[in-house]
């Protein structure tokens, strides 16, 4: 039985096929096929640290749970969906949604690329397209590993050619691979995307991890703090589309030192991120729960989004390789971080999440 317990129960143990596991079985790390109610899932476990991560390949390859062990009990670090139906209805609202081939919004779902015009489907009742094409669609489980040198690992793959409705919405076909790895209690998430078509393709990656705010239902949002190592911010219109220019951070938008959330709300995009040894580090801390969460992103991610609404008990720290509406900003001459992939070229980004839990 998984220590995630409750809604997520183990239905089969670790595979005994040594080739499938990459040449060896680890006593410390485990990979199990599990069930999240009726939905197939994969559970990664680090027995020594007591951390676990649960991924749903069939719903956007979403990592719906990342849990640590404290005082002998499992402690949820992500904002988890209550059931698969709720996640399917709102695939952007729980766990770690993967955003590709563009993160966040595309104004009115329309853009021009290579003298061709495209229109992306918009969510019902929404003015803009949002968060790419892979977030809620099924991915294929491609490989699992459980070895002492790499930890517990799952690879999932997505092919846009499997969805004919996407052909008219984007300049080229693409494939993507998401790699989840749990090692030494740290959750690593990698996204690799490749242009599989015959035409150039614009690309951007985003990760959208959700954390409970506060960490405990009995906690206090007022005392929770956030920190983003970014020097600039993209001013947004009322509909969350960037105006196209950068401003230096100031006041409540200067998060280079930890700031109490209090009654502040955020849905904004920062830039000019500071890195140390190839990584940026953002922090969310709940002092009453005794929990600090670190979100590290490699240098592929030049933007950071902070989402802290007053309508849901969540906070999101989202690494992006480009800003919101990059498809249109780039066409107007703004350096929005958009990557242009020739046929066969790849884009790659890595995020890792670490939690420090004080003993109670």
BELVENRA-V18407 format. One record per helix or strand of 2 or more residues. SS is the DSSP state (helix for helix, strand for strand). FROM is the first residue (numbers start at 1). TO is the last residue. Records with the same first field share a line. If there is no record, write none. Layout:
SS=FROM-TO + FROM-TO
This chain:
strand=8-10 + 29-36 + 39-46 + 51-56 + 62-70 + 73-76 + 96-100 + 105-106 + 110-113 + 116-119 + 129-130 + 140-147 + 151-159 + 174-183 + 186-195 + 201-203 + 206-212 + 225-227 + 230-236 + 242-248 + 259-260 + 266-273 + 279-286 + 291-298 + 303-308 + 314-320 + 339-341 + 346-357
helix=84-89 + 107-109 + 160-162 + 164-166 + 221-223 + 251-253 + 326-331
